[in-house]
């Protein structure tokens, strides 16, 4: 492959990977805004049951759509990251004695930055669990409204 073309392909992949990464992190922020609005209605003391059902059902749907969207953006980002990694391996790219797409703890250790404690947890997984908890909360409000506990 022509070196200029290779460079253009690498830049295009890196840009697209970065875009998917940015999109992935916009999903929880937008979802939290929607959830706050919907749960204000669902848990408001003056909300009639129909408003509780509707807002809770929407909160449930939004939570699971957000989870799927976030997971899909993560999938696309990982696909491009793996393609970049393959190019880096093929052309023997090293920075500070390590490959740019090795796991963060290995890259960090190569430059003297060691991961400790809860930093090792995957933020995307934590956000998916958090978004799922909003969905379960929506379902709980529906059940509590139907059983008469929320009036």
C-alpha positions as CSV (number, residue, x, y, z in Angstrom):
1,X,0.0,0.0,0.0
2,X,1.2,3.5,-0.9
3,X,2.6,5.1,2.3
4,X,0.4,8.3,1.8
5,X,-2.7,6.1,1.3
6,X,-1.8,4.1,4.4
7,X,-1.5,7.3,6.4
8,X,-4.8,8.5,5.1
9,X,-6.5,5.2,5.9
10,X,-5.0,5.3,9.4
11,X,-6.2,8.9,10.0
12,X,-9.7,8.1,8.7
13,X,-9.9,5.0,11.0
14,X,-8.6,6.9,14.0
15,X,-11.0,9.8,13.4
16,X,-14.0,7.4,13.1
17,X,-12.9,5.5,16.2
18,X,-12.7,8.7,18.1
19,X,-16.2,9.8,16.9
20,X,-17.8,6.5,18.0
21,X,-16.0,6.9,21.4
22,X,-17.5,10.4,21.8
23,X,-20.9,9.3,20.7
24,X,-20.8,6.5,23.2
25,X,-20.2,8.9,26.1
26,X,-22.9,11.3,25.0
27,X,-25.6,8.6,25.4
28,X,-25.5,8.4,29.2
29,X,-25.5,12.2,29.6
30,X,-28.6,12.6,27.4
31,X,-30.3,9.7,29.1
32,X,-29.7,11.1,32.5
33,X,-31.4,14.3,31.5
34,X,-34.4,12.5,30.1
35,X,-34.6,10.2,33.2
36,X,-34.5,13.2,35.6
37,X,-37.4,14.8,33.8
38,X,-39.4,11.5,33.6
39,X,-38.9,10.5,37.2
40,X,-39.9,14.0,38.4
41,X,-43.3,13.2,36.8
42,X,-43.4,9.6,37.9
43,X,-42.5,10.3,41.5
44,X,-44.3,13.7,41.8
45,X,-46.8,13.7,44.6
46,X,-49.4,15.4,42.4
47,X,-49.0,13.1,39.4
48,X,-52.0,11.0,38.5
49,X,-51.5,7.3,37.9
50,X,-51.8,7.7,34.1
51,X,-48.8,10.2,34.2
52,X,-46.9,7.8,36.4
53,X,-47.5,4.9,34.1
54,X,-46.6,6.9,31.0
55,X,-43.4,8.5,32.3
56,X,-42.2,5.3,34.0
57,X,-42.8,3.3,30.8
58,X,-40.9,5.9,28.8
59,X,-38.1,5.9,31.4
60,X,-37.9,2.1,31.0
61,X,-37.8,2.3,27.2
62,X,-35.2,5.1,27.2
63,X,-32.9,3.3,29.6
64,X,-32.8,0.1,27.4
65,X,-32.6,2.0,24.1
66,X,-29.7,4.0,25.6
67,X,-28.0,0.8,26.8
68,X,-28.3,-0.7,23.3
69,X,-27.1,2.5,21.6
70,X,-24.1,2.8,24.0
71,X,-23.2,-0.8,23.4
72,X,-23.5,-0.4,19.6
73,X,-21.2,2.7,19.7
74,X,-18.7,0.7,21.8
75,X,-18.8,-2.2,19.4
76,X,-18.1,0.1,16.4
77,X,-15.3,1.9,18.4
78,X,-13.7,-1.5,19.2
79,X,-13.9,-2.6,15.6
80,X,-12.0,0.5,14.4
81,X,-9.6,0.2,17.4
82,X,-8.8,-3.4,16.3
83,X,-8.2,-2.4,12.7
84,X,-5.9,0.4,13.9
85,X,-4.1,-2.2,16.1
86,X,-3.7,-4.5,13.1
87,X,-2.1,-1.7,11.1
88,X,0.2,-0.8,14.0
89,X,1.3,-4.4,14.3
90,X,1.8,-4.8,10.5
91,X,3.9,-1.7,10.4
92,X,5.7,-2.3,13.7
93,X,4.5,0.9,15.4
94,X,5.9,1.4,18.9
95,X,5.7,4.4,21.3
96,X,7.7,4.5,24.5
97,X,8.6,0.8,24.0
98,X,5.0,-0.3,23.7
99,X,2.3,-0.6,21.2
100,X,-0.4,2.1,21.2
101,X,-3.4,-0.3,21.4
102,X,-2.2,-2.6,24.2
103,X,-4.4,-2.5,27.3
104,X,-4.2,0.7,29.3
105,X,-2.5,-0.9,32.3
106,X,0.3,-2.1,30.0
107,X,0.7,1.2,28.2
108,X,0.6,3.1,31.4
109,X,3.2,0.9,33.1
110,X,5.5,1.4,30.0
111,X,5.5,5.2,30.9
112,X,5.5,4.8,34.7
113,X,1.7,5.3,35.2
114,X,0.3,2.4,37.1
115,X,-3.4,1.6,37.5
116,X,-4.6,1.1,41.0
117,X,-7.9,0.2,42.7
118,X,-11.2,1.1,41.1
119,X,-9.6,2.8,38.0
120,X,-9.3,-0.8,36.6
121,X,-13.1,-1.1,36.3
122,X,-14.5,-0.5,32.8
123,X,-16.5,2.7,32.8
124,X,-18.6,1.6,29.9
125,X,-19.7,-1.5,31.9
126,X,-20.5,0.6,34.9
127,X,-22.6,3.0,32.8
128,X,-24.5,0.1,31.3
129,X,-25.3,-1.2,34.7
130,X,-26.4,2.3,35.8
131,X,-28.6,2.8,32.8
132,X,-30.1,-0.7,33.5
133,X,-30.9,0.4,37.1
134,X,-32.9,3.4,35.7
135,X,-34.9,0.9,33.6
136,X,-35.5,-1.3,36.6
137,X,-36.6,1.8,38.6
138,X,-39.1,2.7,35.9
139,X,-40.5,-0.8,36.1
140,X,-40.6,-0.6,39.9
141,X,-42.6,2.7,39.7
142,X,-45.1,1.0,37.4
143,X,-45.5,-1.9,39.8
144,X,-45.8,0.4,42.9
145,X,-48.4,2.5,41.1
146,X,-50.4,-0.6,40.0
147,X,-50.3,-2.0,43.5
148,X,-51.5,1.3,45.0
149,X,-48.3,2.2,47.0
150,X,-47.9,5.4,44.9
151,X,-50.9,7.6,45.0
